[in-house]
Amino acid sequence: MQYKDGRDHIREQRDDERELAPGSPIASVSFGACRDFFFRHKDSRGKKPTRKVEVVRLQLAHGSLLMMNHPTNTHWYHSLPIRKKILAPRVNLTFRKILPAKK
């Protein structure tokens, strides 16, 4: 995915597509502008969270590799927040294990 500048972002999400192989890792390689990347535990989200868990904040620099091993994607949402001061582009390549289509 290409991000033209710091205004391009990703809202909090989990990779939950049906075709993802259960328990498989997700690898993400970043090129270009350094960007913040946040993880928020599923129990600490919303207006009435059931737990207080601190947000995990990472900086994804040019050439960095982020591995989300199981069960990270099950319990944590991730996001790439808006950073208006970042004017340079960023490219992210994400690798997932996809199950064959059922016939």
C-alpha positions in Angstrom: 0.0 0.0 0.0 1.3 3.5 -0.8 0.8 6.5 1.6 1.4 9.8 -0.2 2.1 11.7 3.1 1.2 11.8 6.8 -2.5 12.5 6.1 -2.9 9.0 4.7 -3.7 6.6 7.6 -5.3 3.4 8.7 -8.0 3.4 11.4 -7.9 0.8 14.2 -8.4 -2.6 12.8 -7.6 -6.3 12.9 -6.9 -8.4 9.9 -9.9 -10.6 10.1 -10.6 -11.7 6.5 -12.0 -15.2 6.3 -9.4 -16.4 3.9 -6.5 -15.8 6.3 -4.9 -19.0 7.6 -5.7 -19.2 11.3 -2.7 -18.7 13.6 -0.3 -17.6 10.8 2.0 -14.6 11.2 1.6 -11.3 9.3 4.7 -9.6 8.1 4.9 -6.0 7.1 7.9 -4.2 5.5 8.1 -0.3 5.4 9.9 1.9 2.9 10.1 5.7 2.9 8.9 8.0 5.6 9.1 6.9 9.3 5.6 6.5 10.7 4.0 5.8 14.1 2.2 2.5 14.4 -0.1 1.8 17.4 -1.4 -1.4 19.0 -4.5 -1.1 21.2 -5.7 -4.2 23.2 -9.3 -5.2 22.3 -10.4 -5.0 26.0 -9.2 -1.4 26.3 -11.3 0.0 23.4 -14.6 1.8 23.4 -16.4 4.0 25.9 -16.5 1.4 28.6 -13.3 -0.7 28.3 -13.2 -3.8 30.5 -9.4 -3.4 31.1 -6.9 -0.6 31.2 -4.0 -1.6 28.9 -1.5 0.9 27.6 -1.3 1.6 23.9 1.9 0.1 22.4 3.6 2.7 20.1 6.2 1.8 17.6 8.0 3.8 14.9 8.3 2.0 11.6 11.4 3.4 10.0 12.5 2.9 6.4 13.4 -0.8 5.9 11.8 -2.0 9.1 10.1 -5.3 9.4 7.1 -5.7 11.7 6.0 -9.3 12.5 2.6 -9.9 14.0 2.8 -13.4 15.3 -0.2 -15.3 16.7 -2.1 -14.4 18.8 -1.3 -10.6 18.4 -3.9 -10.1 15.7 -6.5 -11.8 17.8 -6.1 -9.6 20.9 -4.8 -6.3 19.5 -6.0 -3.7 17.0 -3.5 -1.8 15.0 -3.5 1.7 13.4 -1.3 4.1 11.5 -2.4 7.5 12.8 -2.5 10.8 10.8 0.7 12.8 11.1 0.2 16.1 9.1 3.8 17.2 9.5 5.1 14.2 7.5 5.3 15.2 3.8 7.2 12.3 2.4 5.6 9.1 1.0 5.7 5.6 2.5 5.2 2.2 1.0 4.1 -0.8 3.0 4.2 -4.4 1.8 2.2 -6.8 3.9 2.5 -10.5 3.6 -0.3 -12.9 4.8 -0.9 -16.6 4.4 -4.1 -17.0 2.4 -6.1 -20.2 2.3 -7.1 -21.7 -1.1 -10.6 -20.8 -2.2 -13.2 -23.5 -1.4 -15.0 -24.9 -4.4 
